[in-house]
């Protein structure tokens, strides 16, 4: 680089927000997007990585004694501790969210350096966190409640009451649909979902 030149950062890729209620099929759509060559940044996966860091574990144990067992975060125990208590949820979010956002930003910069025009940000609580404001488009995956319950129960680990309680904490499906750029109805077979997804990507100019 000569003395008259300066480094120019690559342009930020456009952001496609991906969200959906529990059991709607968001993870399936994320997989299909990856198969189509898109970079998908998974907020939940990054949160898990953040909470494996020793300094974060130490902060979590200080804030919520007993949630770190044998050097590993007891995620179910932590969830049970904060569930239904807005003050505790806010405390947890204050510890983790800035670090998750930093990781997502770093991964987005890597995508920009590769020349990618779009990245997908897979964020379960996209609207609840007000994060749709930073997206260029938002894709919502939806399905009828009973079908979502059936799928979530089939994954195991949660009761019907657990699932309904989690669902009630989120923005309702109708509101998500209204606030979406595009909606994928995942109440049918996989090939129908794929057709909708490809049509949505074409409409957005991604495919």
N, C-alpha and C positions, 0 to 999 in steps of 0.2 A: 504494500500500500504506500503510495507516495504521500508527501506532506499535505497535498491539497485534497486528498481523498478522505472520506470518513466511512466507517462501517454502516451499512444500511441493513436494518433488520428485515427479514422476510415478512411479507404481508400476513396478517392474521388470517387463518382459515375461517370460513364462515362456520357458524355453530348450529348444528341441528340438535335440539333438545329432544330426548326420548324419555317418556314417562308413562305410567299406567298404574292402576290400582292393583293390589295383591291378587295374584292368580290370573291377571289379564293376558299374560304372555309376553311381557316386555323382554324377558331374557331370550325368548325365541326370536323376537325381532332383532335384538342385538346380535345374535348369532348370524341371522340372515344378512344383516348389514355388513358384518365382517366378511362373510362369504362373497359379498359384492365388492370387496376391496376397500371398504371404508375403515378408518381408524375409529374405534369405539372406546371412549374413556369412561370407565365404570367407576362411579363415585363410591359404591359400596366396596368394591375391591380395593380401591385406594384407601378407604377408611380402615379396612382390615390391615393393610400394610402399615398405615400410620400407627395403629394401636399395637403393632408388634415391636415398635421402637422402644428401647429401654427407658429413655427419658419420658416418653409418653406414658408407659406403664407405671413409672414412678409417680407421675402426676395424677393418674387415674386412681392409684391405690391411696394416695394422700387424700384425694377428694371423696372417694367411695371405698373406705376400708373393707378389705376382704374380697374385692373383685379380681385381684391378681392372685392366682394359685399356682405355685411352682414355676413362677416366671411367665405364666401365660394368662391372658385375660379371660375370665369367665364371662363370655358374652351374654349367655342366657341370664346369669346372675345379675349382670349390670343392667340388662334390659328390664328385668323384674324390679330392680331397685329404683329406676327412674320412671318407669311406665306410669302414666297418669299424674305425674307431679311436674307441672310446667317449670318450676324453679330448678328442679334437678335436671330436667332435660336441657334447660338453658345452660346450666353449669357444664354439663357434658359437651354440649355443642361448642361452648366457648373454648374448651380444650382441644377439640378435634377438628372442627370445621376450618379454621384458618390453615391448618396443615394440609387438609385434604384439598382445599382450594389451591394451595401452592403447588401441590403435586399435579393437579389437573392442568394448571397453567404451564408447568414445565413440560408436560407431555404434549400440550398444544403447541408449544414453541418447537419441539422436536418435529411435529407434523408439518409445521410451517417451513422448517428448514428442508424437509423432504419435498416441498412444493405442493403439498396437498391443499386442494381448494376448500374442502369441507372436513370437519371432524364431528363425530357424534358424541354428545355428552349424555350418558345414561345416568339419570338422576331420579330415584324414586320419589323424593319430595320436592320436585322441581318447582311447582306452583306454591307449595306451602312455604318454601324458603325464599320466594320472590325472585328465583333465579331465571325465570323466563325472560326477564328484562334484558339479560345478556345474550339471549339467543337470537339467531337470525330467522329461525323457524322452529316450531315445536310439533312433534309427532306424538300423539296419544294413542296407546293401545288399549282397547276396551273390550269387554265381554259382559254378558248378563251376570248378576250377582251369584246365582246358584251355580252357574258353570265355573265362575272364579273360585267359589268355595270348594267345589269338587276337585278342582286342580290343586288348590293349595293344600287340601287335606291329603291328597294322594302323595304329595311330597314328604309328608310326615313331619313330626316335631311340634305341630300346633293343633289344638282342638278347634272345633267350629267356633266356640266362644272366643278363643284367642284371635282367630282370623277376623271375626266380626268386630272385635274391639280395635284391632289395628286398622281395619277399614274405616271405622268411625272416626279415627283420629286424622284421617286424610281428607282432602277436598273430595266431595262426592263426584261420582263419575260424570254426571250431567254437566257440572260446572267445568270439569276438565275438558269435556268435549267442546263446550262453548269457547273456552280459552285457547284451544289448540289451533294450529295452522291447518293440520290435517289429522284425521282420525282413521285408525285401522280397526275394523270390527273383527275381532278374533273369536267369533262364535261358531265358525265353520271349520272345514278341513285346512290342513297346512297349505295346500296348493292355492286355496282361495286367499289366504293371508299373503302368500308370496305375490300373487297377482296385484293385490291392493298395494303392497309395499313398492313394487316396481313402478306402478302407476304414480304413486306419491313421489318417488324419487325423480321420475321423469317430469312431473309437474314442477318440482323445485329446481329442475335443471341440473340435478346431480348425476343422473344417468344420461 
